[in-house]
Amino acid sequence: MPLAAILVLQTGLLLWQASHTGVTVDEPAHLVSSLLYRQGRDILLPRDMPPLVKMVAGTGLQPEAAGLNPAAVKAGQWEWEFANQLMHRDDSRWIGPVFSAARRPMLLFPVLTTVLVFLWARANLGQVPAVAAAAIFAFDPTSLAHGALVKNDHAATFAYFCFAAAAWRYSHRPALGSLSLLAVAAWMAVSAKLSLVVVVPIAAILIPFVVRSRFAVLHLGVFVTILLSGMYSASYADLAALTPHDLAHSSIGKLIPVGCHPLLTGYPVPRHYWNGLDSLVYWNGNGDNAIYLLGRHVPSGSPWYFLTAILVKTPEPFLVLLAAGAWLLRGLGWGRALFLILPPALYIGAASATAMQLGIRLILPALPFAALLAAVPFCRWPRTAAVALFISLTATGVNFPNGIGYFNLSSGGAGNGLRYLADSNIDWGQDLPALRRWVDQEKAPKMRLYYFGNDNPFRFFNDNEIEPQAPPWGPDLVKSELLVPEPGLYAISANLLPGHAFPVQFRNYFHYFRDTKPLAIAGTSIYLFHVEANGVK
């Protein structure tokens, strides 16, 4: 069966990445919280990762494998700081095996999403478009690159698609069985990504619209009961009655009119979800967010960020299939067309309105719908569409395993990615293994390493090979506002070169290297420069 072949290849590629991709920025903190969650000790702040990933990541892995003693963890400690200390102990031999084991269960989410995409497409578009949709989703560069990481992007993708499919089913058959599926899908969505709490009001609008009778109240009651039961259970029944003081001094409370506060207090709230959502709202609305777009720092985000990311990080044949699919939508009927357009439009629109714009992976939940839309041309022009699909999949194959930093040919490829975007579009700390391979191949001398990420460089290198340097995260770490490099070899992470994440006075710290063609690029994200006495070579 074509689907079986797709799933076997997808799983094989993801398993390879689970063992060979360097540890990315978010993963240490998420691994720590996952290990603690299953021990009933998930008490580290800011609790911004909801439970679904914690239930799956590192299944069967004991905290002791990472040298973690759950009993020694104290409430009030910061998760990221705690994880960073764990990663940078003298003995780093545990990191590779533990992260490889923790990542493998995460494959469940992309693989199941591929199956669901196939099933929906087969039922509504036909067998050939279903195979095409499954292949497009499974082997999209961004989908494949993030599918084996301890992160919630694919969990959110799976849960959001489940919710949309459950809403589709409920709208066609508003029975208690389909309602229960809708409630479970809503719980999975909120438990995969806190910002997906938006599915709750969507369901609350959908239910009375579909039922349109006195039974709407019953359906709403069943929905809320199932949803809250799931949230309470996933929080280990860690509940607290929300007080007026708690609400008034929370970031969420500041978004709600004061007159409505009494209606929301006094009820048992699952603290895990509440704390995490409040933290998410705080970070979205406070501070100078390090957003980089088209060569400049955009502190409040841009409504054009994700559109730009789609245009430069999607294979061109995929974009052509999307345009053709949109043209053919009118022939599908309003129900199918709405399913393919409304969920991704809502998600991308909501993401574009936030200030948390750190990579195309943040709109990954829109990808299954894009894959389905791109499969629509297979209903009308199967041969031409098959050629476009083959070229798109070839782009993935040529760039594997560097999908995190994939940029299409029209944008100039990964080497020109910093002209457009940074952050997890290029560099999420994943390329220390690639740097190790480059050093071995080139017999490189000792280098000064400016690394962005939470992996441990000394699990790949020794003191005779690298001299780690502190980026200018603060005035206590560097001597001046501008780096004047001494002669030698420099390895600098791509995210550091633009300076958008640094305090204002240090944003030109790497100006010396910024407009210089690198000697080489390890993977897609670590730039190599050789500085001679008279300048960069």
N, C-alpha and C positions, 0 to 999 in steps of 0.2 A: 504493500500500500504506500502511495506517495506520502501520506501523513506520517506513517511510521518512519520512513526514511528521513523526513524533515526533523522529527523529534530525536531520532538517534544522532543525527549530525549536530543538531543544536545542543543536545546534552553533552556530546563529546567535546565540542568546542568550549562550552561553559566549564566543564570539569578541568580542561587544560588551563583555562584562565584562573580558575580557583586556586590552582597550585603554583602558577607562574607569575601572576600579576602582583606587583608590589602593593603593600598595604596603603590604602587611600586615607584621606584626611579624617573622614568621619568614623571609619571602622573601629579603631581602638575603643572609643567611647561607647559605641553601640554594642561591641562584644562584651565589654565589662557590664553594661546594664542588662544584657541578655543573660549572662551567667548569674548575676545577682537576682534577676527576676525569678528564675526558676528555684532559687533558694529562699524566696520570700524576703529578700533583703534589698529590693530595688529602691533605695532611699537617697541616691545621689542626685544632686541638682544638675540641670534644671528640669529633668524629667520630661523632655520634649520629644522623646521617641515613644510612641504608643505601643501597646502590647503585642500586636500581631508578629512583628519581626522578632521580638524577644522570645516568643513562643517557638519560633522555628530555627533561628540562627543558633548554630552550635548544639543542635539536638544531640544528646548523648555525651556531650563534652562536659567534664567536671571543672569547676573553678581552679582546682589545684593544678590542672594542666598548664594554666597560665600563671601559676604562682600566686593565685588570688585566694585570700582567706576571707570568706564572706563575713565571719564574725568580727573581723577587725575593721570593717567598714563602718564609718560613723556618719550619722545624719548631718546634713549641712555641707559636706564636702562637695566640691564641684567635679562632675563626672569627667570632663575633658582633662582637667589637671591631674586627677587620679589616674586616668588611663595613660596619660603622657609619662607619668612617673613609672608606671608599669612597663611601658614600651622601652624605656631608656635605662633599664637596669644593666649591669655589667654583662650578665649572661643573657644573650639574645637568641640562643639556639631554639627556644620554644616558639618563637614568633611564626616561622614558616609553617611547621606542622599544625599548630593550633589554628591559625587563620585559614589554612587550607581545609581543615576539618569543619570549622565554623561556617565556611562559605558553602560547602556542598549542599546542605539542606535548603539554602536559598534558591537553588535551581528550580525548586518546586513552583515558584511563582511564574517565571517566564515560560516554563514548559506548559503549565496548566493554561496560561493565557493563550498560548499558541493553539491548544486544543479547543478552547472556547471560541476563538476567532474562526477556526475551521468549521466548527459545528454550526455557528450562526450563519456563516457564508453558505454552507452547503444547503441549509434549510431555506435560505432566502435568495441565493444567487445561482446555486448550482455547484456541481462537483469541481469543475475546472477552476472557476473563480475562488472556490474554497481552498484549494491547494495553493493557488497564487497568494491569497491573503495570508495564509499560514506562513509561507516562505518569506513574504515581505516583512511580517512582524518578527519572525524568529531571527532573521539575518540582517535586519537593519543595523548599521554600525553602532548606533547609540544603544539600541536594545541589547545587542550581543555584548557590548563592552561592559554594561552595568548589570548584567544578569547574574553574575557570580560574586557580587559584593555584599557585605553585611550592611545593607542600606535599605531604605523603605521605598525606593523608587519603583521597583517592580512589584512589590507587595501592594502599593497603592494602585498600580496599573491593573493588576489582577482584580482587586476589590472594586475599583471604579467600574470596570467592565462588567463584573458580576452584578453590581447595582443597576447599571443601565439595562442589562439583559433581563434582570428580575423585574424592573419597572416596565419593560416592553411586554413581558409575559403577563404581569398583573393587569396592564391596561387592556389586554385581550381576553383575560380570564380572571376577573376579580373575585376569586374564591379564597377561603382561609388558607389553603395550601400555598397558593402563589403569594399571598400576603405574608405568610411566614418566611418564604424565601426572600421577599423584599426586605423584611426586618433583619434577617440574618446577614444579608448583603450590606445593609446600612451599617450594622455593627462591624462587619469586616472592614468597611471603608473607613469609619472613624478610628478603628483600631490599627489601621495601616498607616494613615496619615491624618494628623489632627485637623488640618485645614479642610479635610473632606467631611467635616461636621456639616458642611453646606448641604449634604445629601439628605439630612434630616428634615429641614424645611421644604426641600423639594418633594420628599415623600409625603409630608403633611399637606401639601397642595394637591399632589397627584391623587391621593386616596379619595377625598370627597369629590374630586372632579370625575373620577372613574365610577364610583359607587352611586352618587347622587340620590341617596335615600337615607332613611333613618339608620340604616346599618353602617353608614359612614363613621358614626361615633364608635360603634363596636370595633370596626376595622382599625380606627386610630388607636383605640385602647389596646388592642392586641399588638399592634406595631410597637407602641411605646413600651409595653410590658416586655416583649422579647428583646428590644433594643437595650433597655436598662438592665435586664437580667444578664445579658451578655457583658455589658460594661462593668457591672458590679462583680461578676465572677472573674473577669479578666484583671480586675483590680484587687483580687484576693479579699473582696468585701472591705477594702480600706475606704471607708466612707466618713464623711463629715458633714454636719448640717451647716449650710452656708449662712453666715451671719451678715447683717447689714454692714458691719465694719469690714468684713472680708470682701464683700462685693464693692463697697465704695473705694477701697484702696487697691483694687485689682485693675489690671489693664483692660480686662473685659468689661468691668463695671463702668469704666470711663467712656465706653462706646454706647452704653445703654442709658436712656433718659432716667434721671434720678427718681422721677415719679413712678417708674416701673420696678424699682429695686424691691419694694415690699412683696411684689408678686413672685420674686425669684428666690427669696430667702426662706430658711427654715426647712428646706428639703434635703434629704441625704444625697450628697454629691460624691461620685467616685473621684477621690482626690488625685489619682494618677492622671486621669484625663483632664481634670480641672487645672492642675498645676502646669501640665504640659501645654495646654491650649493658652493659658494666661501668659506663659513664657513666650509662646509663638507670637501672640498679639503684641507683646512688649517689644520684641526684637524687630518686628515689622514696622512698628511705629516710632521707634526711638533710635537716635544715634545716626551717624553717617555711614550708611551701608556701602560696602566696597563693590560697587557695580561698575563694570568696565564694558564700554560699548563703542565700537568704531574709533578706537584710539583715545578715548577720553573717559574720565571718571564721571559717573552719573549717580550722585548720592541718593536720589529718591527713586531710582529705577526709571524705566522708559516704557511707554506703551508699545514701542517698536522693538523691544529687546528680543522677544521670542519669535517674532516674525523674521527678524534678521537671522536669528539662530537657525530657524527652519530653512531659510534660503541658502545659507552657506554650509550647513552641516547635513543636508539631506542629499543623497545621490540624485543627480539630475534626472535620470529616467524615472525615479520614484516621483519626482515633482511633476513630470509630464503625465504619468499615469493618474496622479491626483487631479490634475486639471481636466483630463479626459473624463475621469469618473464624475467630477462635479458637473460637467457638461451633460452627462447621460443620466443624472439624477432624476430628471423629470419623468423618465420612463419607468422608475421603480415604484411609484405610488408614494403618497405623502407620508405614510407610516414608516416605511423603510428609509425614505430620505431623511425624515426627522431623526430617526435613530442614528444615522451616520453623521449628521451635521450638528445637532443640538448638543449632545454631551461633550464633544471636543471643543466646540465653540465656547460653551460655558466655562470649561476648564482653562483653556488658553486665555480667555478674556479675564477671568478672575486672577490668574497668575500674572497677567500683564498689568493689573492694577495694583500689585503689591510692590514693595521695595526689596523683596527677597528674590533677586534674579541672579542666580549663580550658575546657570547652565541649562542647556536644552533638556537635560535629564529631569528637570523639575516639571516639564510638561509631558513626560513619558506616558501618563495615563491617556493622552489623546492619541497615542500611536496605534492601538488596535483599531480604532475607528478610521484612522487614515489608511491603514492597511486594507480594510474592507472597502473603503472608497476607491483606493487604487486598483482593487480587483474587479471593480464594475466593468471596465473596458474589456475584460476577458469574456463578457457576455456578448459583446458586439464584434470586437476585432481580436479574436484570440491569438492569431499568429503575430500580428504587430505588437500586441501587448506582451506576448511571450518574449519577443526580442528585447523589449525595454526591461523586462524583469531580469533576463539573463545578464544584461549589461549592468543593472543595479547590483545584482548579487556578485558580479565580478569585482565591482568596486569594494565591496565588503571583504572579499577574499584577498584582494591585493593588499589591503591595509591591515588585515588581521595580523597580530593581536592588538593593534594600536587604535582601536575604535574610539576610545575616550577622546583622543585628539584628532579624530577624522574631520576633514574639511573637503568639500567636493572640488572637482577640477576647476569649475568656474571661479571659485574663490581663490584659487592658487594652491590648494592643497594645504596639508598640515603645516608646512614651513612658513606659510603666510597667515596662519590663523590669528596671530596677535594683531593683525591689522583690523580685525573685526571684534574678537571676543577673547576672554581669558577664563579664569576660574575652572570649573569642572568641564568646560568645553575643550580644554587642552590639558590642563595640569591639575591633577588631584593627588599628587604625590606618588603616582604609580610607577615611576620609571627608574627607580634605583636598580632593579635587575637589568634593565637595558643599558644603564650606565656601566654596570659591571662587565657586560659583554663587550661594550665599546672599549673599555680600558684593556681588556684581555686581547682584543683584536689588534689594537693600535700600539700595544706595549707602552701605554701612556705614562709619563712621569707623574710625580706627586702633584695633586691639584688642590686648589682652594675650592671648597664646595659650599655654595649658598643654596640650601635645600628648603623647598616649601613642602611641608607634609609632616605626618606623624609616624612614618616608618623609621626604623633605626638604621642609619647608614653603616654602623659598625657591624651589622650582620652580613654585609657585603664587602666591606673594606677594612683595612687595618690602618694604624697610625702612619705607616710608611707610604700609604697610597693617597690618603685624603687629609686635608686640614679644614675641618668644619668651621664656617664663618657665620656669625650671627647677622641675619638681616636686620634692617633698622626698624624693628617694631616699636622701639622707644629710645629716648636719648641715653639711657643707661647701657645700651648695647653697642653703640657705635661712637666714634670719636668726632665725626663731622657730618654735615648734611649732604655731602657729595663724595662718592667713592673715587679715589684716585688710585687705580690699581698699580701694584708693583709688577714687574715682569714675571711671567709664569703662566700656567694653565689654570683656567677658571671654568667651573661647572656651575651654571646658574639656572634655577628653575624658572620656567616661563612665566609663572604668576608673579615673580618678583620683579621682572624687568619693567613692566609699565608703572609700578609704584602705586597703583590705585588703592591698595590695601594698607598702605603705611600712613602714619600721621602726616599732616600737610607738609611740614618742613622737610620730610624725607622722601617725598614722592619723585624727586629727580635723582635719588641716590645712585641708581644704575644708569644714569644718562650716558656715561662713557661707552656702554655696551649697547644701548637701546637701538641705535640705528646702524649697527655694525653687523655685517653678515657673519654668522657663526662658522666656526671651523667644521662643526658637525652638530647634529641633534641626536641625543640618545632617546630612543623611542620617539615620542612627539613633544616631550616637555622639558628636557634638560639640555640647555644650550651650552656648547663648548666654545671657549674663546682662548686663543693663545696671545698673550701680551708680551711683546718684545720691548726692548729698551726705548725704541723709537715709536711705539704704538702697537695697536692690535694687528696681528698677522691675519 
